[in-house]
Amino acid sequence: MSMKNPLTPAGIEPVTFRFVAQHLNHCATAVPPPQGRNTNIHPFVSPAKGVKKREAPHINTDSSPLSVLMLFFTEIFHLLVKQTNVYYQQHLDRQAGPSHLLPDITVPDMKTFVALALQMAHELKDTLHDYWSRPGQLHNLFYGETMPRFLHILRFLHFADNSQRPDEGEEYDRLWKLRTLFDKLNEAYAKFYNPSEHLAVDKVIVKFKGRVIFMQYIPEKMFQHQNLQSVR
């Protein structure tokens, strides 16, 4: 019977533990800064981290996660509703003959749409249509009764007005369709939240097989065609 190393946390192999310990020790070792560089480190000065009470006085320790989420995403839902309805109307205008006009999407509709999209991750099916399938072996009342227009919203979901496409000059923004989304999120983050001193910035790999000019091909990764996105 082998004896466990009393200094090694339970469940961690000694070799792995030594490697991690050496790596942390290396990171903690002070390295002299290069000559000629400004090495002044300014102290971190900021209000207390967390939600800004002046901007969101109704948020407190008893607030639900949804109420905090809506601080940052209320304007996003309104943006989605507006641009999705605009794109649907543009689609109707392009039709040669008369079309069946459906009522405009509302903010509650869009919230339900996003909630169902999140719920689908917990109940994976072969195709989107299977969630609204009528045969008994696949039929699920929840999706049909909650939002029968899900596929309609998905088809016309938009973040920007196509008629406002900028000219493709030197300053052309390849992400112009999502630029308003990014701007509104950044404004909301700055308005409602004070970050802490210690932040971690990393990237996440997203599997993607569509056509986009900034997609990277990395053959040694599991998902060879992918986009890299910064995450905080």
Buried (B, 14 or more C-beta within 10 A) or exposed (E): EEEEEEEBEEEEEEEEBEEEEEEEEEEEEEEEEEEEEEEEEEEEEEEEEEBBEEEBEEBEEEEEEEEBEBBBBEBBBEBBBBBBBBBBEBEEEEEEEEEEEEEEBEEEBBBBBBEBEEEBEEEEEEEEEBBBBEEEEEEBEEBBEBBEBBEBBEEBBBBBBEEEEEEEEEEEEEEEBEBBBEEBBEEBEEEBBEEEEEEEEEEEBEEEEEEEEEBEEEEEEEEEBBBEEEEE
